[in-house]
Amino acid sequence: MPFARLGLEPALLQAISDQNYQSPTPIQESVIPLILAGHDVLAGAQTGTGKTAGFTLPMLQMLAAAGSNPANKTPKALVLTPTRELALQVSEAINVYGKYLPIRSQAIVGGVNMAMQIRLLKQGVDIVIATPGRLLDHVQQRNVNLSNIEILVLDEADRMLDMGFLPEIKRVIALLPNQRQTLLFSATFSNAIQNIAQQWLKQPKHIQVGQTNSTAEKISEQVYAIPREHKRELVSYLIGSKNWRQVLIFVRTKHGADRLQKQLITDGIKTAALHGDKTQAARNKALDWFKTGAVQALVATDVAARGLDIDDLPVVVNFDLPQVAEDYIHRIGRTGRAGATGHAISLVCPEEAYQLAEIEKFLQRKLPRVADTGYEPVSLSVQSDNKKPHKTNSSNKPTTPKRKQAITPTKTKPTRPTSKSKPRQRRP
Ligand SMILES: Nc1ncnc2c1ncn2[C@@H]1O[C@H](COP(=O)(O)OP(=O)(O)OP(=O)(O)O)[C@@H](O)[C@H]1O
């Protein structure tokens, strides 16, 4: 089906054609007409399937139809995202799709100077794309008035509504008019989150493209079962031997990200690191270096797990498994986007066996193991007396949501390195 059949106006069709999009993706085909018809929408679709344009295109069309009123400087639409990088990316997408429309938009994120944001807000904007904390700072200082918001989008809605963000989101929503259109988008949804979301949606249309909580279709996955102490060496070896053009490597901690970055640089691999302890300028620079190919590897915490769109990224490596099972889907979803193929590798040590089991339970399938890792085989089986209660957000019970909890590792004893567990000779 061509985009024109979705009822989008020529200015948007031209911008879409400038992007060389041939036809809408299935999620776009489903949600665009519903949003244009004024419905609230709760939409799920796999990573990299074009959800951003799914909400941005109709939002722009509706705002343009209402006309930009320079006398009224308050925003009409608000997009909330869980991370600054994602807010900046959505803001760029709005600029790209809205380039032929007289719509003003502004990203309002933390970690950057407030004075510039205040100046821009005072000039007036139609769309604000924000992270919740910084938005509330501006509300408190009366720099922005949210009482005329007509459209609210929660991008990565399940992350936005987990307990970490819930108090802030509640405060923002209390400032918005009741009479508004609310749109929730994510690649994963638990029933608990859907239940909270119902409070803010009015007779929403539920759209699910593909199987709920599933990974993108064209990502091949592999698990390397290896002792923790060999992970660093294996990742350097794989980068060198597999000829990966670029690789995004997820680690658990900020400190771990800095350490692995240094080690990879020592191994001769151009590497940047992205995590929440860096200044926003350094975070932007690291992502920019990676996007432009100036570095081959980016080591990141889960701040990079959600929504980031890196062109043709071939490989994602889980150096450490994610703390929350859903994040496995989001992390590996940085590859295999827009119909491309991708490869996802998880380096799993015995201490992470429980996390792996939780991820497989969430995905309802086993991840394929690499038969010969080049190291002494280690077991990833979970001892039954070590099993912890299920702690992902995937509970089907409509309970009061708890703070997104970590998957607690088992107390499996680490395998003692033996002479046999020494790595085989590897090329650098
Ligand atoms: N109709 C289309 N045809 C071709 N490419 C498209 C189309 N719509 C979007 N894209 C491209 O697909 C890529 C992924 O889109 P987007 O970032 O919106 O995915 P997403 O579904 O939000 O993923 P995630 O769940 O990871 O946030 C982007 O590079 C975008 O330019």
PDBQT file of the ligand as one rigid body, heavy atoms in Angstrom, charges set to zero:
ROOT
HETATM    1  N1  LIG A 501       8.152   2.981   5.871  1.00  0.00    +0.000 N 
HETATM    2  C1  LIG A 501       9.441   2.837   6.027  1.00  0.00    +0.000 A 
HETATM    3  N2  LIG A 501      10.205   2.314   5.043  1.00  0.00    +0.000 NA
HETATM    4  C2  LIG A 501      11.532   2.150   5.215  1.00  0.00    +0.000 A 
HETATM    5  N3  LIG A 501      12.207   2.489   6.330  1.00  0.00    +0.000 NA
HETATM    6  C3  LIG A 501      11.506   3.006   7.344  1.00  0.00    +0.000 A 
HETATM    7  C4  LIG A 501      10.103   3.211   7.249  1.00  0.00    +0.000 A 
HETATM    8  N4  LIG A 501       9.684   3.761   8.407  1.00  0.00    +0.000 NA
HETATM    9  C5  LIG A 501      10.767   3.890   9.201  1.00  0.00    +0.000 A 
HETATM   10  N5  LIG A 501      11.862   3.443   8.563  1.00  0.00    +0.000 N 
HETATM   11  C6  LIG A 501      13.241   3.395   9.096  1.00  0.00    +0.000 C 
HETATM   12  O1  LIG A 501      13.307   2.278   9.973  1.00  0.00    +0.000 OA
HETATM   13  C7  LIG A 501      14.258   2.513  11.009  1.00  0.00    +0.000 C 
HETATM   14  C8  LIG A 501      13.671   2.113  12.351  1.00  0.00    +0.000 C 
HETATM   15  O2  LIG A 501      12.611   2.977  12.691  1.00  0.00    +0.000 OA
HETATM   16  P1  LIG A 501      12.290   3.372  14.211  1.00  0.00    +0.000 P 
HETATM   17  O3  LIG A 501      13.515   3.909  14.846  1.00  0.00    +0.000 OA
HETATM   18  O4  LIG A 501      11.084   4.212  14.201  1.00  0.00    +0.000 OA
HETATM   19  O5  LIG A 501      11.963   1.929  14.813  1.00  0.00    +0.000 OA
HETATM   20  P2  LIG A 501      11.171   1.550  16.140  1.00  0.00    +0.000 P 
HETATM   21  O6  LIG A 501      10.075   0.631  15.733  1.00  0.00    +0.000 OA
HETATM   22  O7  LIG A 501      10.797   2.770  16.902  1.00  0.00    +0.000 OA
HETATM   23  O8  LIG A 501      12.276   0.713  16.905  1.00  0.00    +0.000 OA
HETATM   24  P3  LIG A 501      12.565   0.574  18.507  1.00  0.00    +0.000 P 
HETATM   25  O9  LIG A 501      11.523  -0.354  19.047  1.00  0.00    +0.000 OA
HETATM   26  O10 LIG A 501      13.916   0.001  18.562  1.00  0.00    +0.000 OA
HETATM   27  O11 LIG A 501      12.462   1.933  19.085  1.00  0.00    +0.000 OA
HETATM   28  C9  LIG A 501      14.629   3.983  10.925  1.00  0.00    +0.000 C 
HETATM   29  O12 LIG A 501      15.930   4.084  10.387  1.00  0.00    +0.000 OA
HETATM   30  C10 LIG A 501      13.629   4.577   9.955  1.00  0.00    +0.000 C 
HETATM   31  O13 LIG A 501      14.197   5.597   9.167  1.00  0.00    +0.000 OA
ENDROOT
TORSDOF 0
